[in-house]
């Protein structure tokens, strides 16, 4: 007997996309799905469109549920959806994205084989759903990693499973028998809520994380999306703390979280340098000083790590020791630097 899969879809001001999202997911090959749309205080027609789909869905084994809440942000909406989820397997989807018809089925099959967590590939698309010139972040291949150490090492540095939206989780790892959350998305950070949730989940597992060689999730990148939001170096430092706490619990011989932490500030330095003037991002400014200090915190671990490419090590060395040269390279090469 197939397990019920709960898919949680937060929606805020999504009248132009939520219909496409629901129409797309209703084409799924899996036969037992509960869609939980969390309307996060939308003032447009989002609720109306979802209710229209609720009335006409006629797939046996499928149900669309609508939860209306005051606007509280993406993490709060997902946590709310988790409290309503009834499925033994739980996944997430963003209202402006799309999925392959077999994504849920293939991820559920992986969990049915006893794995603690299953992940598929992510295809990068434009706003209309057409694959972009950079179609994927990683070349997907089938992999299995034991939790927590080996799986966390892969997740934290290789970033295979940073997003919760291409992942299927087991209910019992997230909620207790009374339906209370044991694990939740941090709500007081500007970014990396997904990454924090995934890392904490893996830490609680003792089984297998399986990577499927299959691009099942289509991330439709658009202007003004949350992933393009700008934040300060202090906010980045705060957002990364839940991930660092998980890594620190693994013991002194575990360094994947420190490598990721260093890389995040390296990437932040390059991004701010590229889009700011020297007056806005320079020695003496708060963002610069915090960024340089945090980038240097684990520089030794980063530079000695065998799984960090020579290019990324060289980038850190130049920015750390010769920031003037780094500034020139970033301005000339832009995003190609990393």
N, C-alpha and C positions, 0 to 999 in steps of 0.2 A: 504493500500500500504506500502510495506517495505521501510524503510529509507536506503539510501546509507551509507555504513560503509567504512571509509577510514582506512586502516591499514598501518602504516609507519614502514618501515624496513631499518634501517641504515646498511650499509655493507662496511666493510673495510678489504681488503685482505681475502675475504670469498669464494674463488673459490672452496674450498673443502666442503663447507656447504650450500651456497646459493641455489644451485639446490635442495638439500634435503628440505630446508625450503619452497621454492615455491611449490614443489610437494606436500608437506604435507598440506600447507594451501589451495591449490586448491581442496582438498578433503572436504573442509568445507561444512556443510549442509546449510549454509546461501546463499541466491541467488543473493545478490546485494552488491558486494564488489569492492572497488578500492584499489589495492595494490600499494603503493608508495615506490619504492626501491631507497634510497638515497645512491648512490655510493660515499663514502667519500674519494675520491682520491686514490682508489685502483690502484696498478700497475700490478696486476695479471690478471686472466681471469674472474674476477667478472662481469664486464660489458658485456663481450661476452656471458656468461651463461645466464644473465638476458635477454638480447636481444633475445636469442634463445627461451626462455619461452614466451616472448612477441609475437613472431610470431606464436606460436602453441597453445596459449590459446584460447579455443573455447567455453568457458562457457558463455552463455547468461547472461548479467547483471554484468559480471566480466571484469575488466580491469587491466593490469599491466602497470605502468608508471615508467620510469627510470629518475632520476635526478642526473646528474654528477656534483660534486662540488670538489674544492680543499680540501685536508684533513684538517679538523678542529675539529675532535673529535666527540664523541657520542652525546653530548648535542646540538652542532651546527647542526649536521645532522638531529636530530629530529626537531629542530626549523625550519630548512629549509623545511622538509617534511610537517610540519604544514601549512606553507604558501601556499603549493600546494594542500592541502586537500580540497575536495569538498563535502565530506560526512557530514550528520547531526550528525552522531556518529563517533567518532575518537578513534582509539586504536593504540597500538604499539607492535612490535614483534622484537626480536633480531634474526639476521641471523643464529645463531648457535643453536637455540631452536626449539621446536615443540609445536603443540597445538592439543587438542582433536577436532575431526570433528565438535562437537556441541558447541564449546566454543563461537564463534562469535554469533551464533543463540541465545544461552541462555542469553548472556550479552545484546544483542540487545532487546530481549523480555523484559528484566528488565527495560531498558530505555523507551520502548514503553508503559510501565505501569505508566510512569510519574516520575520515579526515576531520580535523578540528576547524579548518578554514580553507576555503577555496577561492582562488583569484584568477581572473582572466586578463587579457590585454586591453589596453585603452587606445582607441583610434582618435586622433585629433582631427576635428572637422571645423569648417567655418560655421557661421550662424545658421545657414540653411541645411546643414547636415552633410555637405560635400567634403570629402577628405581634403585636408590642406596639403601644401607642399611638404610639410614635415608631418607625415602621417602618424607616426607613433614615437613614443619616448624611448622604447626599448625593443630590441628584437626578441620576441617571445619564444621560449622553448620550454618544454615540459620539465618541471623541477619539483622535487619534494624536499622539504627541510623539517628537521625535528624541532619542536618547540620545547623550551623557549629560546635557547641560546643560538642555535644555527639559524632559526627562522628570524629572530630579531636582528641578527647580524646582517642578513640579507635585506630585511625590510628597512633598517635604519640607514644603511649606506647605499645599497643598490636601488632603494626606493621603489621596489617592484610593487608594493602594496600600500603606497601612501594614501591612496583614495579609498574611501569606504564604498564607493559606488560601483566598483567592479569586483566586489567581494561578497561572499555569502558566509554568514556567521551562525554559530549554534546558539539557540536561545538560552540554554542552561548556563552558558558562560557570562551572559549579560544580565539576566533577571533571575531572582530567586523564586521559590515555589509560590510565594504570595504575589508575584508580579512586581516586586520592588527592584529598582535598578541597583545592580552591583557594579555596573560599569556605565559610564556616560561620557558624552562629548563635553569638554570644558567650554563653559559659556562666557568666560571673562577674558578671552584672548582674541586677537585680530586675525589670526591665521593658524594653520596647522591643527585645527580641531580634528580632522580626519586622521591625520598622522598620529596624533596623541592617542586617539581611540584605538587604532589598529595596534599600536605598540603595547598598550595596556592589555588589550585582548590576548595578544600572542604571549605576553608574560604569564597570563593565567592558564595557558594551555600546556599540556604535556604530550600531545599527540603530534600530528603532521599538518603542516601547511603545504597545500598543493597548488602549484602554478600550472594552469592549463595553457597549452600552446595555441591560443585562440583569441582573436581580437573581438570581444563581445560588447564592449562599452564604447559608445561614440560620444566623445566630449565635444560639444558644439561651442566653440569659443566665440564670445561676442564682446563688444566694447561695453564697458561699465559693469562687467561681471565681477563677482567677489574676488576671483583669482587675480584680477588686475588692480586691486585696491592698493593704495600706497600707505605705508606705515613707517613709524620711526624705528631707529635702532633699539631704543628702550622697549618698544612694543614687541619687536622681534625677539629680544632676549626673554621677555616674559612669556611669549607664546611657546618658546622652545623648552621651558622648564618642565612641563609634564613628561616630555620625551626624555629629558636628561634624568629625571627622577627614576624612570623605568630602567634606563641604562645603568644608573648607579647601583640599583638593587642587584644587578647581575654580578657584581664583584669587581675587584681591582684589575683583573685580567681582561675585562670586556671593554672595548674602546670604540665600538661602532657609533655610539651616540656622540662621542666627542669629535669623531671625524665628521659626522653630519653637521654638528654644531658649528665647527670651523668653516665648513663649506658654505653653510647658510650665510654667514657674515661675509665671506669672500664674495659670494654672489650678490649680496646686498651692496657691498662696496662698489662692485662693477656697475650695478644698476643705477645707483645714485650718482656715480661719477659720470655715467653716460648721459643722464638726463638733467643734471644740475650744472650750474655755473660754479666756478672756483669759489666764489663768495658764499654760495649756499652750502657747499659740501667741501670743507677744507679743514686743516688742523685748527683746533680751537672751537669749532662748531660742535655742538653736543652730539649730533649723529655720527660725525667723523670720529670723535674721541671714543665713544662707546663702541663703535664698530671695530676700530683698530685694537682696542683693549680686549674685546671678546674674541677677535680673530687670533690674537696672539696667545690666548689662554691655553689652547691645546695644539699650538703650532707644531711642537715637537712630536706629538702623537701622529698628527696629520702627515708630516713630512717623512716619518719612518714607516707609515702604513704600506704594506705590500699591495693592497688592493686600490690604492689611489694612483691615478695615472701620472706620468711624468709631467704632462701638460698642466694638470691641476696643481701639482707641487710647485712647478715653475711659476705659475700665476701667483700663488701665495708668497713665494720668496720675493718676487719683484715688488708686489704691493706692500709687503711687510718691510723690506729693506730699502726699496727705491720707489716710493709712492709717486714721485714725479714722473718717472718713466712709465709706471703703471697707468697714470692718468692719460698720458699721450697714447698709449696702446689701446686703452678702452675707447677714447674719443675717435681714434682712427678705425679700429676694428669693430667696435660696438659689441653686439652679443656674441660674436665669434670667439671672443677671448676665452670663455668657458665652454 
